[in-house]
Amino acid sequence: MIIDAHTHVWPRWPYQPPVPDDASRGSFENLLHTMDANDVDKALIVSARISRSEDNNDYGAAAVAAHPGRFVQIADIDGRWGPDYHTVGVVGRARELVERFHPVGLSHYLAQDNDGWLLSSEGTAFFEFAAAESLLVNFAAPTIWMGDIRTVARHFPTVPILINHLGVVGLHPGGLEDAMHLVLDHEALPNLLVKVSGYYYGSDRPWDYPYLDRLPVVRAFYDNWGPGRMIWASDWPSLLPHTSYRQSLEMLREHADYLSVQELDLVIGGTMAGLLEHRSPM
């Protein structure tokens, strides 16, 4: 089984520049067609209420309802661009999302500055709720947050925590070496996993497949976190200006030759299947 751990779907295109096929380019029908063309069995839809997308949780839920065997949803909660970001009452908002959309997890987009929220009473209550509801927690997290994320991973070992796009190390203002020092944890935290995706973020050559400057980052995660904590993701459709869906898979199948066949199977679907086993119908 091949599972894509990070996709978005949009009823209207939210990015700049505008596109002529505004209502279809990011549609879940187009995503499903792309998955079929690449033999991908299932995808996590990571909802994100960004520009022109206040209704993105609703659209993600509609995708799951239309194709329940192919899509599962991670609903967006209190992203950095919204008015509820790190305000009191996160558990009530989380409960409302779970009761309304029945997602397998909740996604939270963190701001560039670490305000300490993860280790606050609100952050702790959020993770207590996630543990009680058997939810995945997904973070778009600048590297400055990784120390606190490790702390909550340690305190809530039953909550799988997914980190987007190689920890967005390429966007760290202190440079790649400093970013890797912040992200690699040198301890056994099996519930903290990284999505192997988004090689182009922060690159001055975002079109340059196979991203030779990012392959060492993938290898560093392999050496430090191990293949059991790495999950493949495409970042569809955000990857499309830079690379193809097929190439997002071939980055691992063709260019991570240190992965054994068994390890590759874990990364491109096996680990994610295990995480979803008791959270959604397979």
C-alpha positions in Angstrom: 0.0 0.0 0.0 1.2 3.5 -0.9 -0.1 6.3 1.2 0.5 10.0 0.6 0.8 11.7 4.0 0.4 15.3 2.8 -1.9 16.7 0.2 -4.2 19.7 0.0 -7.5 20.1 -1.9 -9.0 23.4 -2.9 -12.4 24.4 -4.3 -10.7 27.5 -5.6 -6.9 28.1 -6.2 -5.5 29.9 -3.1 -2.0 30.7 -4.3 -0.4 33.4 -6.4 -0.3 33.9 -9.3 -3.9 33.2 -10.3 -4.6 30.3 -12.6 -7.1 30.0 -15.5 -8.6 26.8 -14.1 -9.2 28.3 -10.7 -12.1 25.9 -9.7 -10.5 22.7 -10.7 -6.7 22.8 -10.5 -6.6 21.9 -6.8 -9.8 19.8 -6.7 -10.0 16.5 -5.0 -11.1 15.0 -8.3 -7.8 16.0 -9.8 -5.9 14.7 -6.8 -7.7 11.3 -7.1 -6.8 11.1 -10.8 -3.2 11.9 -10.0 -3.1 9.2 -7.3 -4.6 6.6 -9.7 -2.0 7.5 -12.4 0.8 6.8 -9.8 -0.7 3.7 -8.1 -1.2 5.6 -4.8 -3.9 4.0 -2.6 -4.8 6.6 -0.1 -4.0 10.2 0.8 -4.2 12.4 3.9 -5.9 15.7 3.1 -4.3 18.3 5.3 -6.9 21.1 5.5 -5.6 24.6 5.7 -7.7 27.7 6.0 -5.4 30.0 4.1 -6.2 32.7 1.6 -9.6 32.1 -0.2 -10.0 28.9 1.9 -12.0 29.6 5.0 -14.1 26.7 4.1 -11.3 24.3 3.6 -12.3 22.0 6.4 -15.7 21.6 4.8 -14.1 20.9 1.4 -11.8 18.3 2.8 -14.7 16.6 4.5 -16.6 16.6 1.2 -13.6 14.8 -0.4 -13.7 12.1 2.3 -17.4 11.7 1.9 -17.1 11.3 -1.8 -14.2 8.8 -1.6 -14.1 7.3 1.9 -11.7 4.6 0.9 -9.2 6.9 -0.7 -9.0 10.0 1.5 -8.8 10.8 5.2 -8.8 14.3 6.6 -6.6 16.1 9.0 -8.7 19.2 9.9 -7.1 22.6 10.4 -7.4 24.2 13.8 -6.3 27.7 14.8 -3.7 28.3 12.1 -1.3 31.2 12.4 -3.3 33.3 9.9 -6.6 33.1 11.8 -8.1 35.1 14.7 -8.1 32.1 17.1 -4.4 31.5 16.9 -3.3 30.6 20.5 -6.4 32.1 22.1 -8.1 30.5 25.1 -10.5 27.7 24.3 -8.6 25.4 22.0 -10.1 22.2 23.4 -13.7 23.5 22.8 -12.8 24.4 19.2 -11.1 21.0 18.7 -14.0 19.1 20.1 -16.4 21.0 17.7 -14.1 20.1 14.7 -14.0 16.4 15.7 -17.7 16.2 16.2 -18.5 17.9 12.9 -15.9 16.4 10.5 -14.7 13.2 12.2 -11.0 13.7 11.1 -8.2 11.3 11.9 -6.2 14.2 13.2 -5.8 18.0 13.7 -3.3 20.2 11.9 -1.9 23.4 13.4 0.2 25.9 11.5 2.7 27.6 13.9 4.1 31.1 13.5 7.7 32.1 13.0 8.1 33.1 16.6 7.8 30.6 19.4 5.4 32.1 22.0 5.6 29.1 24.3 2.1 27.9 23.5 2.9 24.2 23.2 4.1 24.1 26.8 1.3 26.3 28.2 -1.8 25.0 29.9 -3.7 25.5 26.6 -1.2 23.5 24.6 -1.2 20.7 27.3 -5.0 20.6 27.3 -4.9 20.3 23.5 -2.6 17.3 23.6 -4.6 15.7 26.4 -7.6 16.0 24.1 -5.7 14.5 21.2 -4.6 11.6 23.3 -8.1 10.9 24.6 -9.6 11.0 21.1 -6.8 9.0 19.5 -6.0 11.8 17.1 -2.9 12.4 15.0 -1.4 15.9 15.4 0.1 17.6 12.4 2.4 20.6 12.6 3.7 23.1 10.1 6.5 24.1 12.4 9.4 26.5 11.9 12.6 24.9 13.3 12.5 27.2 16.4 9.6 25.1 17.7 11.3 21.7 17.5 12.6 21.7 21.1 9.1 22.2 22.5 7.6 19.7 20.0 10.1 17.1 21.3 9.0 17.9 24.9 5.3 17.3 24.1 6.2 14.1 22.1 8.0 12.9 25.2 5.0 13.7 27.5 2.3 12.3 25.2 3.9 9.2 23.7 0.5 7.8 22.5 -0.1 10.8 20.2 1.6 10.5 16.8 3.0 13.9 15.8 3.7 14.6 12.1 6.1 17.3 11.1 5.7 18.8 7.6 8.3 18.9 4.8 11.6 17.7 6.3 11.0 20.1 9.2 11.2 23.0 6.7 14.9 23.1 7.4 15.5 25.0 4.2 13.5 28.0 5.5 15.5 28.4 8.7 17.0 31.9 8.8 20.2 30.6 10.5 21.0 28.2 7.6 20.7 24.5 7.0 23.4 23.3 9.4 21.9 25.2 12.3 18.4 24.0 11.3 19.5 20.4 11.3 21.0 20.9 14.8 17.7 22.1 16.0 15.6 19.4 14.3 17.5 16.2 14.8 16.7 15.0 18.3 19.3 12.2 19.1 16.7 10.4 21.2 14.1 7.7 20.7 10.8 9.4 20.1 8.9 6.9 18.0 5.7 9.0 18.0 7.5 12.0 16.3 7.7 11.5 12.6 8.8 13.7 9.6 7.2 13.9 6.2 9.7 13.4 3.5 8.5 16.1 1.1 8.9 19.8 0.2 12.5 19.7 -1.0 12.0 23.0 -2.8 11.2 25.1 0.2 14.0 27.6 0.7 15.9 26.4 -2.4 17.2 28.9 -4.9 16.7 26.2 -7.5 13.2 24.9 -6.7 12.9 23.2 -10.1 16.1 21.2 -9.8 15.0 17.6 -9.4 16.5 15.5 -7.8 17.4 18.2 -5.4 20.9 17.1 -4.7 21.3 19.7 -1.9 18.3 18.1 -0.1 19.3 14.5 -0.4 21.8 14.8 2.5 18.9 16.1 4.6 16.9 13.0 3.9 19.9 10.8 4.7 20.4 12.7 8.0 16.9 12.0 9.1 17.4 8.3 8.1 20.6 8.1 10.1 19.2 10.0 13.1 15.5 9.3 13.3 15.5 6.0 11.4 13.2 4.9 8.5 10.4 4.1 11.0 9.9 7.8 11.7 9.9 8.9 8.0 6.8 9.1 5.9 6.5 9.9 2.3 4.3 12.8 1.2 3.8 14.7 -2.1 2.6 18.1 -1.0 0.2 18.1 -3.9 -0.7 20.5 -5.5 1.8 22.9 -3.9 4.6 20.9 -5.6 3.3 21.4 -9.1 5.2 24.6 -10.0 8.4 22.9 -9.1 8.2 19.1 -9.7 5.8 16.3 -10.6 3.8 14.0 -8.4 5.8 11.0 -9.8 9.1 12.7 -9.0 8.0 13.1 -5.4 7.9 9.3 -5.2 11.0 8.7 -7.2 13.1 10.9 -4.9 12.9 8.0 -2.5 12.6 5.0 -4.9 15.4 6.1 -7.2 17.7 8.4 -5.1 17.6 7.0 -1.5 19.4 3.8 -2.4 20.4 3.2 1.3 16.8 2.3 2.0 16.2 -1.4 1.9 13.1 -2.8 0.2 11.5 -3.3 3.6 12.4 0.2 4.8 11.1 1.8 1.6 7.8 0.0 2.0 7.5 1.5 5.5 8.3 5.0 4.4 5.9 5.1 1.4 3.0 3.6 3.2 3.6 1.0 5.8 4.1 3.3 8.8 1.3 5.5 7.8 -1.0 2.5 7.4 -0.2 1.5 10.9 -1.0 4.9 12.2 -4.4 4.9 10.4 -5.3 1.4 11.3 -7.5 2.2 14.3 -8.4 5.7 13.1 -10.0 5.1 9.7 -11.3 2.2 7.6 -8.4 0.9 5.4 
